[in-house]
Amino acid sequence: MKILIITPEIAPFAKVGGLADVTGALPKALEQLGHDVRLVCPLYGSIRRDENWKPQNKPLTVPTGNGMRYARVWERILPGSTVPAYFIEYDEFFARQEIYEGPWGWHSDNDRRFGFFSRAALEICFWMDWMPDVVHAHDWPTGLVPVMLNTVYAGTKLGNAASIITIHNIQHQGYCDRSIISFLGLPEWLFRADHVEAMGAVSMMKGGIFHATKVTTVSQTYAREIQEPIGGHGLNSILSFRSADLIGVLNGIDTSVWNPQHDKTLPAPYSAVNLGPKEESKKLLCERFGLRYDPKKAIMGVVSRLYEQKGLDLLRHAVPRLMERDDVQFVILGTGESELEYAFSEFHGRYQGRFGTWIGFDDERAHLIYAGADFFLMPSRFEPCGLGQLYAMAYGTIPIVRATGGLVDTVRQYRSEDGTGTGFLFDEPSSDALYKCILRALELWNGNPERLHNMRSRAMRQDFSWDSSANAYSNVYRWAVEARNGQGELGIG
């Protein structure tokens, strides 16, 4: 099957969050299944090119509502594969360093930037003379891709392609002025509540959900949550309407990168059958974050964007009570809301030797936290899938998570009755519930080292590779092609 993946982010070249990890890993797994996969992404100013990047001399013509525009295409093979990735160079929109927002906030022309990108990404098919069976769009920046396939490309060879849109986070919906319709040369009748209009504006995400052949999101539980008023952020009605075509597919992780047996950033490799060397990572972690190493103290680790959505305000309020104990330490790595950055930095100074904070992002330190911490905290208010808990389990670090979204689907609750499970979950999004959940984990830490060891080994043996996820996406692609060709029924009639 020929698959075109259109994405605003792709690891390792341009990354803000987990979306980039997905689009950087899924194509390699799909290639292994025999699919012909190609990717398209903007060429941001932050992307550094070397001899592996091939500039294409043939210009890319992109039609808009006020005439043709011309872009340049660069080709780069996705590392670890033979999958070609095409990057669109268009300085007016993409020369800036940031993907979505800069120091001054959200880019005011994001609608035009990503609308133009979506149209350019589809035009690449004609530029290559290669027509996909399926076009797979990701999140609101590419939400207009299915809309275009059903309108301006209807009746062309490209218009026969089925479309998938994957919702990575329904909270972000790409609201913008209706002028985006004329800018892209789309029909004005799209500005209706049953197409792209929402609250007097255009919602790119809504348009994608309504027009896509199939809609996926990144866990089964999140697929149910977003059909409810609280979880749907205003789009729950249309998601319920499309429920027959809404499918939850869990993300995987790239086990060639996230593997303690081969991770070069660690001081010593270890595995599920030989956990002993994990302690060397804990020692180095303490050194890097200014903690006093003590094998009797449990280290709670966090690698996260510091936002309320991630529930880290709950942790902030729980920390003072927890620091009254003598059996726990913390390491925090991340950046985000200034209030949380300040609070965790203040803890670093107040609890010297017991609380380590690094504001910013550092990949080596992140790997070290996943390996060297004893428990990994994700108290998210909502979490479509989550990758941190998957990385943590791959490294034998026990997750402590709130029971929401993909966290429920991937972490099995510890049972004190028989010692089964792979982590600790709590329900209520409150600091008290998080505090009590951490106490349960510390009870296991202090009271039953053998069970803790077995739990670590059990977590490491879970299969969160992209193999099963790629097979699931293959099925979705097949169903979408059948629906597009009239062999099935579309939820939109």
Wavefront OBJ file of the C-alpha trace (Angstrom):
o trace
v 0.000 0.000 0.000
v 1.236 3.526 -0.797
v 1.027 5.795 2.255
v 1.719 9.537 2.463
v 2.252 10.863 5.986
v 1.816 14.632 6.402
v 3.099 15.972 9.709
v 4.102 19.301 11.291
v 6.757 17.534 13.402
v 9.092 14.608 12.894
v 11.848 13.255 15.117
v 14.767 13.679 15.089
v 14.514 16.824 12.933
v 11.699 18.954 14.364
v 10.094 18.140 17.695
v 7.831 19.766 20.251
v 6.184 16.677 21.724
v 5.164 13.068 21.253
v 3.688 13.693 17.795
v 7.243 13.932 16.427
v 8.197 10.630 18.039
v 5.189 8.947 16.434
v 5.853 10.242 12.919
v 9.540 9.472 13.270
v 8.975 5.839 14.269
v 5.706 4.687 12.655
v 6.961 4.985 9.038
v 9.895 2.660 9.782
v 7.547 0.031 11.222
v 5.185 0.401 8.251
v 8.119 -0.044 5.874
v 8.987 -3.298 7.618
v 5.462 -4.499 6.805
v 6.110 -3.898 3.097
v 4.331 -0.554 2.642
v 5.641 2.217 0.376
v 5.771 5.128 2.834
v 6.722 8.757 2.240
v 6.614 11.756 4.585
v 6.217 15.496 4.193
v 7.170 18.109 6.811
v 7.995 21.849 6.738
v 11.653 22.841 6.637
v 11.885 25.029 9.732
v 14.782 27.387 10.305
v 15.894 25.282 13.267
v 16.555 22.202 11.096
v 20.232 21.747 10.363
v 21.137 20.175 7.016
v 24.240 18.130 6.220
v 25.481 16.059 3.300
v 22.572 13.628 3.769
v 20.109 16.300 2.639
v 19.418 16.431 -1.073
v 18.005 19.672 -2.565
v 15.606 19.093 -5.433
v 15.985 21.427 -8.400
v 12.429 21.045 -9.635
v 10.270 23.760 -7.963
v 7.046 22.832 -6.208
v 4.069 24.797 -7.504
v 1.438 25.459 -4.830
v -1.913 26.931 -5.932
v -3.589 29.395 -3.550
v -6.603 31.647 -3.762
v -4.493 34.569 -4.928
v -2.190 32.841 -7.380
v 0.588 30.307 -7.597
v 3.380 30.186 -5.064
v 6.630 28.324 -5.471
v 8.471 26.306 -2.839
v 11.635 24.230 -2.775
v 11.793 20.595 -1.726
v 14.591 18.866 0.191
v 14.820 15.085 0.519
v 16.257 13.277 3.528
v 16.061 9.545 4.197
v 14.556 8.847 7.616
v 17.385 7.472 9.810
v 17.247 3.726 10.301
v 15.149 3.161 7.193
v 14.899 3.768 3.460
v 11.785 5.955 3.899
v 12.101 9.268 2.028
v 11.078 12.385 3.919
v 10.380 15.550 1.919
v 10.824 18.938 3.591
v 9.134 22.010 2.145
v 11.266 25.154 2.111
v 9.209 28.343 2.010
v 10.892 31.125 3.929
v 7.874 33.372 4.459
v 6.281 30.717 6.655
v 9.018 28.342 7.799
v 12.368 30.151 7.974
v 11.699 31.090 11.601
v 13.208 28.818 14.250
v 10.006 27.850 16.060
v 7.325 25.386 14.996
v 4.226 26.877 16.623
v 5.197 29.735 18.913
v 8.101 31.965 19.775
v 9.083 34.044 22.807
v 6.229 36.447 21.963
v 3.648 33.635 21.893
v 1.618 31.842 19.235
v 2.500 32.755 15.639
v -0.409 34.861 14.385
v -0.154 33.397 10.880
v -0.211 29.728 11.911
v -3.416 29.248 9.926
v -1.732 30.351 6.703
v 1.519 28.588 7.531
v -0.037 25.184 8.054
v -2.839 25.655 5.516
v -0.196 26.397 2.903
v 1.880 23.447 4.115
v -1.098 21.092 3.827
v -1.762 22.151 0.240
v 1.933 21.955 -0.644
v 2.187 18.473 0.890
v -0.627 17.251 -1.351
v 0.865 18.932 -4.410
v 4.058 16.926 -3.828
v 2.161 13.865 -5.070
v 1.864 15.461 -8.523
v 5.438 16.758 -8.257
v 6.636 13.158 -7.628
v 4.108 11.583 -10.025
v 3.255 9.228 -7.166
v -0.324 8.809 -6.004
v -0.918 7.394 -2.506
v -3.659 4.976 -1.542
v -3.894 6.684 1.847
v -2.991 10.156 3.113
v -2.334 10.170 6.874
v -2.605 13.639 8.450
v -1.604 14.449 12.025
v -3.368 16.859 14.382
v -4.856 20.310 13.720
v -2.010 21.722 11.547
v -2.949 19.198 8.857
v -6.682 19.179 9.566
v -7.508 20.760 6.204
v -5.851 17.898 4.292
v -9.009 15.690 4.246
v -11.077 18.797 3.425
v -8.908 19.517 0.372
v -9.065 15.901 -0.802
v -12.869 16.095 -0.726
v -13.080 19.459 -2.503
v -10.308 20.991 -4.631
v -8.738 17.587 -5.384
v -12.009 15.734 -5.946
v -12.054 14.386 -9.484
v -8.259 14.217 -9.726
v -6.132 11.103 -9.338
v -5.177 12.296 -5.853
v -8.832 12.697 -4.910
v -9.224 8.922 -4.940
v -6.933 8.585 -1.919
v -8.479 7.707 1.432
v -7.661 10.035 4.323
v -6.848 9.441 7.970
v -6.501 12.127 10.607
v -4.885 11.229 13.910
v -5.847 13.280 16.950
v -2.848 13.556 19.245
v -4.447 16.177 21.516
v -8.027 17.378 20.996
v -7.374 20.443 23.169
v -5.570 22.111 20.249
v -7.965 22.638 17.344
v -6.490 25.273 15.043
v -9.126 27.982 15.310
v -8.633 30.751 12.768
v -10.391 33.393 10.697
v -12.589 32.276 7.790
v -10.250 34.116 5.410
v -8.127 30.933 5.382
v -10.748 29.463 3.047
v -10.190 32.055 0.322
v -6.426 32.118 0.956
v -6.232 28.420 0.089
v -8.709 28.631 -2.793
v -11.260 26.402 -1.080
v -15.019 26.673 -1.724
v -16.753 29.201 0.521
v -19.625 26.804 1.269
v -17.259 24.967 3.635
v -17.918 27.672 6.218
v -20.846 25.788 7.734
v -21.351 24.030 11.048
v -21.415 20.670 9.272
v -17.973 21.272 7.705
v -15.310 23.601 9.171
v -17.194 26.348 11.035
v -17.135 26.381 14.834
v -18.141 29.305 17.069
v -17.947 31.746 14.167
v -14.436 30.694 13.137
v -12.758 27.945 11.162
v -11.652 24.915 13.172
v -9.000 23.014 11.222
v -9.385 20.023 13.509
v -13.166 19.932 13.076
v -12.793 20.030 9.311
v -10.388 17.129 9.403
v -12.634 15.059 11.667
v -15.691 15.677 9.501
v -14.005 15.024 6.146
v -11.522 12.218 6.921
v -12.365 8.722 5.803
v -11.277 7.387 9.202
v -10.312 9.171 12.421
v -7.794 7.723 14.843
v -6.490 8.784 18.200
v -3.643 7.498 20.270
v -5.339 5.196 22.777
v -8.616 3.350 23.155
v -9.532 5.103 26.393
v -8.844 8.545 24.926
v -11.106 7.664 21.980
v -13.925 7.221 24.507
v -12.995 10.257 26.615
v -13.071 12.720 23.708
v -16.671 11.768 22.923
v -17.680 13.156 26.324
v -18.290 16.890 26.986
v -15.333 17.252 29.357
v -12.850 15.394 27.181
v -13.998 16.600 23.775
v -13.257 20.315 24.241
v -16.312 21.277 22.198
v -15.897 18.620 19.490
v -17.489 15.741 21.393
v -20.698 15.898 19.320
v -18.972 15.504 15.961
v -16.684 12.816 17.410
v -19.745 10.918 18.627
v -21.249 11.384 15.158
v -18.096 9.855 13.650
v -17.810 7.185 16.368
v -18.150 4.335 13.878
v -15.012 5.610 12.160
v -13.138 6.652 15.336
v -10.440 4.150 16.292
v -7.959 4.178 19.159
v -4.474 2.934 18.270
v -1.842 2.989 20.993
v 1.460 4.638 20.230
v 4.598 2.539 20.400
v 8.186 3.419 21.181
v 11.308 3.077 19.089
v 13.080 0.211 20.864
v 16.243 0.849 18.886
v 16.529 4.150 20.777
v 14.808 3.390 24.078
v 16.555 0.224 25.190
v 18.733 -0.030 28.354
v 20.683 -2.917 26.846
v 22.046 -0.679 24.063
v 21.657 2.879 25.402
v 25.055 4.564 25.043
v 24.042 7.419 27.365
v 23.993 5.048 30.365
v 27.054 4.145 32.446
v 26.230 0.410 32.205
v 23.743 -1.659 30.184
v 21.116 -3.757 31.959
v 18.094 -5.899 31.135
v 15.015 -7.532 32.632
v 17.123 -10.562 33.636
v 20.069 -8.493 34.893
v 18.787 -5.396 36.698
v 21.844 -4.930 38.899
v 23.653 -2.374 36.683
v 20.582 -0.112 36.828
v 22.003 1.131 40.132
v 24.956 2.644 38.258
v 22.517 4.898 36.414
v 21.020 5.936 39.752
v 24.462 6.945 41.034
v 25.175 9.008 37.924
v 21.703 10.545 38.082
v 22.384 11.743 41.625
v 25.679 13.240 40.500
v 24.138 15.099 37.544
v 21.247 16.532 39.588
v 23.117 17.282 42.802
v 21.477 14.616 44.956
v 23.145 12.694 47.764
v 23.279 9.095 46.591
v 21.584 6.719 49.018
v 20.431 3.295 47.780
v 17.792 3.260 50.551
v 16.047 6.360 49.196
v 13.608 6.081 46.298
v 14.053 8.604 43.503
v 10.879 9.951 41.881
v 11.600 11.166 38.346
v 9.775 13.576 36.032
v 10.496 14.312 32.361
v 7.726 16.544 31.120
v 6.509 19.838 29.799
v 5.673 21.774 32.960
v 1.987 22.470 32.376
v -1.219 22.141 34.333
v -2.423 19.531 31.827
v 0.440 17.325 32.978
v -0.777 17.602 36.583
v 2.522 18.961 37.811
v 0.758 21.583 39.908
v -0.568 18.583 41.876
v 2.996 17.427 42.445
v 4.047 20.934 43.433
v 1.506 20.931 46.283
v 2.383 17.379 47.364
v 6.154 17.882 47.547
v 6.398 19.671 50.939
v 4.542 16.833 52.692
v 6.623 14.213 50.941
v 9.866 15.934 51.815
v 9.030 15.490 55.498
v 9.936 11.837 54.926
v 13.504 10.553 54.790
v 13.012 7.853 52.146
v 12.323 9.846 48.966
v 14.116 12.178 46.544
v 13.042 13.937 43.332
v 14.504 14.853 39.943
v 12.613 17.136 37.551
v 13.503 17.826 33.907
v 11.355 20.107 31.795
v 10.250 23.551 30.780
v 6.882 25.259 30.580
v 4.746 27.558 32.727
v 6.889 30.090 34.576
v 5.091 29.501 37.872
v 5.927 25.800 37.834
v 9.475 26.428 36.636
v 9.956 28.797 39.579
v 8.362 26.406 42.106
v 10.516 23.422 41.166
v 13.630 25.588 40.982
v 12.833 26.864 44.466
v 12.503 23.270 45.724
v 15.951 22.586 44.268
v 17.387 25.241 46.558
v 15.202 24.518 49.576
v 15.811 20.758 49.633
v 19.445 20.668 48.597
v 20.771 17.180 48.024
v 17.259 15.724 47.894
v 15.508 17.619 45.080
v 17.141 18.178 41.689
v 15.670 20.420 38.970
v 16.847 21.105 35.430
v 14.791 23.719 33.570
v 15.069 23.040 29.853
v 15.412 19.853 27.879
v 18.439 17.616 27.603
v 18.082 14.248 25.876
v 20.945 12.612 27.770
v 19.529 13.700 31.122
v 16.107 12.438 30.072
v 17.510 8.978 29.321
v 19.319 9.053 32.648
v 16.103 9.819 34.560
v 14.245 6.985 32.856
v 17.073 4.622 33.767
v 18.243 5.941 37.141
v 14.975 6.843 38.872
v 13.069 4.223 40.839
v 9.601 5.613 40.061
v 8.353 7.843 37.241
v 5.596 10.408 37.851
v 2.853 11.318 35.315
v -0.073 12.833 37.268
v -1.720 14.122 34.063
v -5.185 15.631 34.099
v -5.583 14.086 30.652
v -3.101 12.154 28.558
v -4.100 11.016 25.054
v -1.476 8.259 25.076
v 1.699 9.269 26.844
v 5.158 8.032 25.979
v 6.971 8.751 29.243
v 5.366 5.828 31.051
v 6.339 3.523 28.153
v 9.965 4.696 28.230
v 10.010 4.316 32.021
v 8.720 0.740 31.933
v 11.219 -0.154 29.193
v 13.938 0.937 31.653
v 12.454 -0.840 34.694
v 11.316 2.402 36.341
v 7.861 1.991 37.870
v 5.256 4.531 36.663
v 2.964 6.407 39.048
v 0.173 7.796 36.869
v -3.335 9.158 36.932
v -5.958 6.810 35.513
v -6.734 8.638 32.275
v -6.309 8.156 28.524
v -3.439 6.009 27.375
v -2.043 5.751 30.903
v -4.929 3.442 31.796
v -4.363 1.411 28.645
v -0.651 0.828 29.262
v -0.083 0.681 33.045
v -1.573 -2.195 35.050
v -2.405 -1.392 38.662
v -0.226 -3.007 41.325
v -2.173 -5.473 43.459
v -0.853 -5.978 46.972
v -2.803 -9.234 47.200
v -0.642 -11.100 44.701
v 2.058 -8.609 43.660
v 0.891 -8.326 40.043
v 0.851 -5.138 38.002
v 3.329 -2.782 36.359
v 2.656 0.513 38.145
v 0.498 2.620 40.443
v -2.623 4.517 39.355
v -4.887 7.052 41.084
v -8.223 8.496 39.962
v -8.929 11.933 41.390
v -6.864 14.807 39.918
v -5.834 16.172 43.318
v -2.559 16.585 45.178
v -3.912 14.465 48.027
v -4.710 11.545 45.700
v -1.237 11.799 44.161
v 0.342 11.968 47.614
v -1.454 8.828 48.752
v -0.491 6.992 45.549
v 3.176 7.870 46.093
v 2.869 6.564 49.667
v 1.616 3.229 48.286
v 4.660 3.060 46.039
v 6.983 3.884 48.944
v 5.309 1.177 51.004
v 6.335 -1.346 48.368
v 9.819 0.217 48.147
v 10.388 -0.124 51.879
v 8.470 -3.304 52.571
v 9.005 -5.784 49.761
v 12.176 -5.405 47.645
v 11.594 -8.790 45.992
v 8.164 -7.759 44.702
v 9.604 -4.464 43.515
v 12.321 -6.311 41.600
v 9.755 -8.612 39.995
v 7.566 -5.639 39.110
v 10.469 -3.905 37.392
v 11.301 -7.017 35.415
v 7.633 -7.499 34.465
v 7.368 -3.902 33.245
v 10.478 -4.304 31.082
v 9.021 -7.387 29.414
v 5.970 -5.495 28.109
v 5.932 -5.135 24.330
v 5.438 -1.472 23.474
v 7.303 -1.602 20.182
v 5.759 -0.145 17.045
v 5.169 -3.610 15.575
v 1.654 -4.112 16.954
v 0.726 -0.442 16.406
v 1.894 -0.573 12.780
v -0.254 -3.650 12.204
v -3.233 -1.819 13.701
v -2.633 1.189 11.429
v -2.343 -1.151 8.438
v -5.836 -2.401 9.221
v -7.151 1.166 9.526
v -5.589 2.064 6.168
v -7.199 -0.969 4.554
v -10.620 -0.139 6.027
v -10.246 3.454 4.850
v -9.371 2.421 1.286
v -12.350 0.051 1.198
v -14.643 2.817 2.472
v -13.276 5.340 -0.026
v -13.819 2.898 -2.879
v -17.402 2.231 -1.847
v -16.752 -1.174 -0.333
v -17.642 0.150 3.121
v -19.675 3.001 4.548
v -18.398 6.391 5.649
v -19.732 7.803 8.880
v -20.437 11.132 7.119
v -22.719 9.480 4.559
l 1 2 3 4 5 6 7 8 9 10 11 12 13 14 15 16 17 18 19 20 21 22 23 24 25 26 27 28 29 30 31 32 33 34 35 36 37 38 39 40 41 42 43 44 45 46 47 48 49 50 51 52 53 54 55 56 57 58 59 60 61 62 63 64 65 66 67 68 69 70 71 72 73 74 75 76 77 78 79 80 81 82 83 84 85 86 87 88 89 90 91 92 93 94 95 96 97 98 99 100 101 102 103 104 105 106 107 108 109 110 111 112 113 114 115 116 117 118 119 120 121 122 123 124 125 126 127 128 129 130 131 132 133 134 135 136 137 138 139 140 141 142 143 144 145 146 147 148 149 150 151 152 153 154 155 156 157 158 159 160 161 162 163 164 165 166 167 168 169 170 171 172 173 174 175 176 177 178 179 180 181 182 183 184 185 186 187 188 189 190 191 192 193 194 195 196 197 198 199 200 201 202 203 204 205 206 207 208 209 210 211 212 213 214 215 216 217 218 219 220 221 222 223 224 225 226 227 228 229 230 231 232 233 234 235 236 237 238 239 240 241 242 243 244 245 246 247 248 249 250 251 252 253 254 255 256 257 258 259 260 261 262 263 264 265 266 267 268 269 270 271 272 273 274 275 276 277 278 279 280 281 282 283 284 285 286 287 288 289 290 291 292 293 294 295 296 297 298 299 300 301 302 303 304 305 306 307 308 309 310 311 312 313 314 315 316 317 318 319 320 321 322 323 324 325 326 327 328 329 330 331 332 333 334 335 336 337 338 339 340 341 342 343 344 345 346 347 348 349 350 351 352 353 354 355 356 357 358 359 360 361 362 363 364 365 366 367 368 369 370 371 372 373 374 375 376 377 378 379 380 381 382 383 384 385 386 387 388 389 390 391 392 393 394 395 396 397 398 399 400 401 402 403 404 405 406 407 408 409 410 411 412 413 414 415 416 417 418 419 420 421 422 423 424 425 426 427 428 429 430 431 432 433 434 435 436 437 438 439 440 441 442 443 444 445 446 447 448 449 450 451 452 453 454 455 456 457 458 459 460 461 462 463 464 465 466 467 468 469 470 471 472 473 474 475 476 477 478 479 480 481 482 483 484 485 486 487 488 489 490 491 492 493
